[in-house]
Amino acid sequence: MSRRALSVESFKVMDVLHRANELQADGHDVIHCEVGQPETGAPNRVASAAVEALTEPQIMGYTDAFGLLALRQKISEHYTKKYNLEESIPTSRIVVTTGSSGGFLLAFTACFDAGDFVAIASSGYPCYRNILSALGCNLINIAVNESFKLTATELQEEIDRRQVSGDIAIKGLILSSPSNPTGAMLDPSELKELCELCDNNGIQFLSDEIYHGISYGKKESTALDFSDKAVVINSFSKYYSSKYLPVFCSCESPSCKMHP
């Protein structure tokens, strides 16, 4: 096993799920609370379309490296309409791949080099840490505030601290809003301030928007509304309950370019 593999901690949620499945296979009654499993299945139209595609061989096959153009056009239309964006997202900036975890890997490798310092919230999705560590990036843990948020205030404090101490500057920031695991969500002004701070300091911001739609009365904002440099990551697995669809979508930054 490589030193890289040995240096990366396992994803604890999957460790718990593995053990729970073993106990279930042995006949134990298990209540699963370990993974973010949607309670409902995929919408009927989605399931029917998947069955149709699987039973019509001429539909299946290799696609453009960035994903089906028709799908990317629909994603662009969705974001433009849902968030009332002033300009539609060019399909050339939209990438569709197999799964959001694989999407994180592609986004991180496109944006960062080994040795770069990338900021994460002290309470956040564990796989950010695992993947970035495997890629040789250095992690900067920034403590969330009393509202469990990482805002421009906390990021500015870390920027200032590193400047005073002579530490290497922050190259990137990955953050989800609504947050996993706290559920905290940045309001539009907070997200705008964070995007502007990142842009002004040359920090590549990656906005994880996979939990958009699960906000219980509050309206989410997208980083695309405030920055043309941010990379947005989203998926069909949560809000659309389509976890079996191997699809990830990313709206890439022109400064963080992915190539076919």
C-alpha positions as CSV (number, residue, x, y, z in Angstrom):
1,M,0.0,0.0,0.0
2,S,1.3,3.5,-0.9
3,R,2.4,5.9,1.8
4,R,-0.3,8.3,0.5
5,A,-3.0,5.7,1.1
6,L,-1.7,4.9,4.6
7,S,-1.6,8.7,5.5
8,V,-5.3,9.3,4.7
9,E,-7.9,8.5,7.4
10,S,-10.9,6.4,6.5
11,F,-14.3,8.0,6.0
12,K,-15.7,7.2,9.4
13,V,-19.3,7.3,8.3
14,M,-18.6,4.5,5.8
15,D,-16.8,2.5,8.5
16,V,-20.0,2.7,10.7
17,L,-22.1,1.8,7.7
18,H,-20.0,-1.2,6.9
19,R,-20.2,-2.5,10.4
20,A,-24.0,-1.8,10.5
21,N,-24.5,-3.8,7.3
22,E,-22.5,-6.7,8.8
23,L,-24.7,-6.7,11.9
24,Q,-27.8,-6.5,9.7
25,A,-26.6,-9.4,7.6
26,D,-26.2,-11.4,10.9
27,G,-29.9,-10.8,11.6
28,H,-29.7,-7.8,13.9
29,D,-32.4,-5.1,13.6
30,V,-30.4,-2.0,12.7
31,I,-31.7,1.6,12.5
32,H,-29.4,3.4,10.0
33,C,-28.5,7.0,11.0
34,E,-25.0,7.1,9.6
35,V,-25.4,8.3,6.1
36,G,-27.4,11.1,4.5
37,Q,-29.9,8.8,2.9
38,P,-32.9,10.5,1.3
39,E,-36.2,9.1,2.7
40,T,-37.9,9.1,-0.7
41,G,-36.9,7.5,-3.9
42,A,-36.2,9.3,-7.2
43,P,-39.1,11.0,-8.9
44,N,-41.1,8.6,-11.1
45,R,-40.1,10.5,-14.3
46,V,-36.5,10.2,-13.4
47,A,-36.8,6.4,-12.6
48,S,-38.8,5.8,-15.8
49,A,-36.2,7.7,-17.9
50,A,-33.4,5.7,-16.4
51,V,-35.1,2.4,-17.2
52,E,-35.8,3.5,-20.8
53,A,-32.2,4.5,-21.3
54,L,-31.0,1.2,-19.9
55,T,-33.3,-0.8,-22.2
56,E,-32.5,1.2,-25.4
57,P,-28.9,0.3,-26.3
58,Q,-28.6,2.9,-29.0
59,I,-29.1,5.7,-26.3
60,M,-26.2,4.5,-24.2
61,G,-22.5,5.0,-25.0
62,Y,-19.6,7.4,-24.6
63,T,-20.4,11.1,-24.1
64,D,-18.5,14.3,-24.5
65,A,-15.9,14.5,-21.7
66,F,-17.8,17.3,-20.1
67,G,-21.1,15.4,-20.2
68,L,-24.1,15.4,-22.5
69,L,-24.7,18.9,-24.0
70,A,-28.4,18.7,-23.5
71,L,-28.0,18.0,-19.8
72,R,-25.5,20.8,-19.4
73,Q,-27.9,23.2,-21.1
74,K,-30.7,22.1,-18.7
75,I,-28.4,22.6,-15.7
76,S,-27.6,26.1,-17.0
77,E,-31.3,26.9,-17.4
78,H,-32.0,25.6,-13.9
79,Y,-29.4,27.7,-12.3
80,T,-30.3,30.8,-14.3
81,K,-34.1,30.4,-13.4
82,K,-33.8,29.2,-9.8
83,Y,-31.3,32.0,-8.7
84,N,-32.5,34.7,-11.2
85,L,-29.0,35.1,-12.5
86,E,-28.4,38.1,-14.7
87,E,-26.5,36.0,-17.2
88,S,-26.9,32.3,-18.1
89,I,-23.9,30.0,-17.4
90,P,-22.1,29.0,-20.6
91,T,-22.2,25.2,-21.1
92,S,-18.5,25.3,-21.5
93,R,-18.2,26.0,-17.8
94,I,-20.4,23.1,-16.8
95,V,-18.9,19.7,-16.2
96,V,-20.9,16.5,-15.5
97,T,-19.1,13.5,-14.1
98,T,-19.7,10.3,-12.1
99,G,-20.6,11.2,-8.6
100,S,-19.9,14.3,-6.4
101,S,-16.9,12.6,-4.7
102,G,-15.3,12.1,-8.0
103,G,-16.2,15.7,-8.9
104,F,-14.5,17.0,-5.8
105,L,-11.4,15.0,-6.8
106,L,-11.4,16.6,-10.3
107,A,-12.1,20.1,-8.9
108,F,-9.3,19.9,-6.3
109,T,-6.8,18.6,-8.8
110,A,-7.8,21.3,-11.3
111,C,-7.5,24.1,-8.7
112,F,-4.6,23.1,-6.4
113,D,-1.1,21.7,-6.5
114,A,0.6,19.5,-3.8
115,G,1.8,21.7,-1.0
116,D,-1.0,24.4,-1.4
117,F,-2.8,25.5,1.7
118,V,-6.5,25.1,1.5
119,A,-9.0,26.3,4.2
120,I,-11.9,24.3,5.5
121,A,-14.4,25.0,8.2
122,S,-13.6,23.3,11.6
123,S,-17.0,21.6,11.3
124,G,-17.5,20.3,7.8
125,Y,-17.8,17.4,5.4
126,P,-15.0,14.9,6.3
127,C,-14.2,13.9,2.7
128,Y,-12.9,17.4,2.0
129,R,-10.1,16.6,4.4
130,N,-9.5,13.1,3.1
131,I,-9.3,14.0,-0.6
132,L,-7.2,17.1,-0.1
133,S,-4.8,15.2,2.2
134,A,-4.4,12.5,-0.4
135,L,-3.5,15.1,-3.0
136,G,-0.8,16.5,-0.8
137,C,-2.5,19.7,0.1
138,N,-2.1,21.3,3.5
139,L,-5.3,21.9,5.5
140,I,-6.1,25.1,7.4
141,N,-8.9,24.6,9.9
142,I,-10.8,27.8,10.5
143,A,-13.1,27.7,13.6
144,V,-16.8,28.4,12.9
145,N,-18.5,31.2,14.8
146,E,-21.3,30.9,17.4
147,S,-23.8,30.4,14.5
148,F,-21.7,27.5,13.2
149,K,-20.7,29.6,10.1
150,L,-17.4,30.4,8.4
151,T,-17.9,33.9,7.1
152,A,-15.7,36.6,5.6
153,T,-15.0,37.7,9.2
154,E,-13.4,34.4,10.2
155,L,-11.6,34.1,6.9
156,Q,-10.2,37.6,7.1
157,E,-8.9,36.9,10.7
158,E,-7.0,33.9,9.3
159,I,-5.6,35.9,6.4
160,D,-4.4,38.6,8.7
161,R,-2.9,36.1,11.2
162,R,-0.9,34.4,8.4
163,Q,0.3,37.7,7.1
164,V,1.6,38.8,10.5
165,S,3.2,35.4,11.2
166,G,4.7,35.1,7.8
167,D,2.9,31.9,7.0
168,I,2.2,30.8,3.4
169,A,-1.0,32.4,2.0
170,I,-4.3,30.6,1.6
171,K,-4.7,29.2,-1.9
172,G,-8.3,27.9,-1.6
173,L,-11.4,27.6,0.4
174,I,-14.0,24.8,0.3
175,L,-17.3,25.4,2.1
176,S,-20.9,24.0,1.9
177,S,-24.0,26.1,2.5
178,P,-26.3,24.7,3.9
179,S,-23.6,23.0,5.9
180,N,-22.9,19.4,6.5
181,P,-23.1,18.6,9.4
182,T,-24.4,21.7,11.2
183,G,-27.1,22.8,8.7
184,A,-25.9,26.4,9.1
185,M,-26.5,28.5,5.9
186,L,-24.9,31.7,4.8
187,D,-27.4,34.5,4.0
188,P,-26.9,36.3,0.6
189,S,-24.9,39.2,2.1
190,E,-22.6,36.8,3.9
191,L,-22.0,34.7,0.8
192,K,-21.4,37.9,-1.2
193,E,-18.8,39.1,1.3
194,L,-17.0,35.8,1.3
195,C,-16.9,35.6,-2.5
196,E,-15.5,39.2,-2.7
197,L,-12.9,38.5,0.0
198,C,-11.7,35.4,-1.9
199,D,-11.6,37.1,-5.2
200,N,-9.7,40.1,-3.8
201,N,-7.1,37.9,-2.1
202,G,-6.6,35.4,-4.9
203,I,-8.3,32.6,-3.0
204,Q,-10.0,29.9,-5.1
205,F,-13.5,29.5,-3.6
206,L,-15.3,26.2,-4.1
207,S,-18.9,26.4,-3.1
208,D,-20.6,23.1,-2.2
209,E,-24.3,23.6,-3.0
210,I,-25.4,20.0,-2.8
211,Y,-27.9,20.7,0.0
212,H,-29.7,23.5,-1.8
213,G,-33.4,23.0,-1.7
214,I,-33.3,21.5,1.8
215,S,-33.5,24.8,3.6
216,Y,-36.8,24.8,5.4
217,G,-38.2,28.2,4.4
218,K,-34.9,30.1,3.9
219,K,-33.8,30.9,0.4
220,E,-30.4,29.8,-0.7
221,S,-28.0,31.9,-2.7
222,T,-25.4,30.6,-5.2
223,A,-21.8,31.8,-5.4
224,L,-22.3,32.2,-9.1
225,D,-24.4,35.3,-8.3
226,F,-21.5,37.0,-6.7
227,S,-18.3,35.7,-8.4
228,D,-17.3,34.5,-11.9
229,K,-14.2,32.9,-10.3
230,A,-16.0,30.5,-7.9
231,V,-16.3,26.8,-8.6
232,V,-19.8,25.5,-7.7
233,I,-20.4,21.8,-7.0
234,N,-23.9,20.3,-6.9
235,S,-25.5,16.9,-7.2
236,F,-28.9,15.2,-7.8
237,S,-28.5,12.8,-4.8
238,K,-30.0,14.9,-2.0
239,Y,-32.8,17.3,-3.0
240,Y,-33.8,15.2,-6.0
241,S,-33.4,11.9,-4.0
242,S,-31.6,10.4,-7.0
243,K,-28.6,9.0,-5.3
244,Y,-28.2,6.1,-7.7
245,L,-27.7,8.5,-10.6
246,P,-23.9,8.8,-11.0
247,V,-24.0,12.5,-11.8
248,F,-22.1,15.4,-10.4
249,C,-22.1,18.9,-11.9
250,S,-19.6,21.6,-11.5
251,C,-19.7,25.2,-12.7
252,E,-16.0,25.8,-13.1
253,S,-14.1,29.0,-12.8
254,P,-12.2,30.3,-15.9
255,S,-9.2,30.5,-13.6
256,C,-9.6,26.9,-12.6
257,K,-10.0,25.2,-16.0
258,M,-10.8,21.6,-16.6
259,H,-9.9,20.1,-19.9
260,P,-11.4,17.1,-21.7
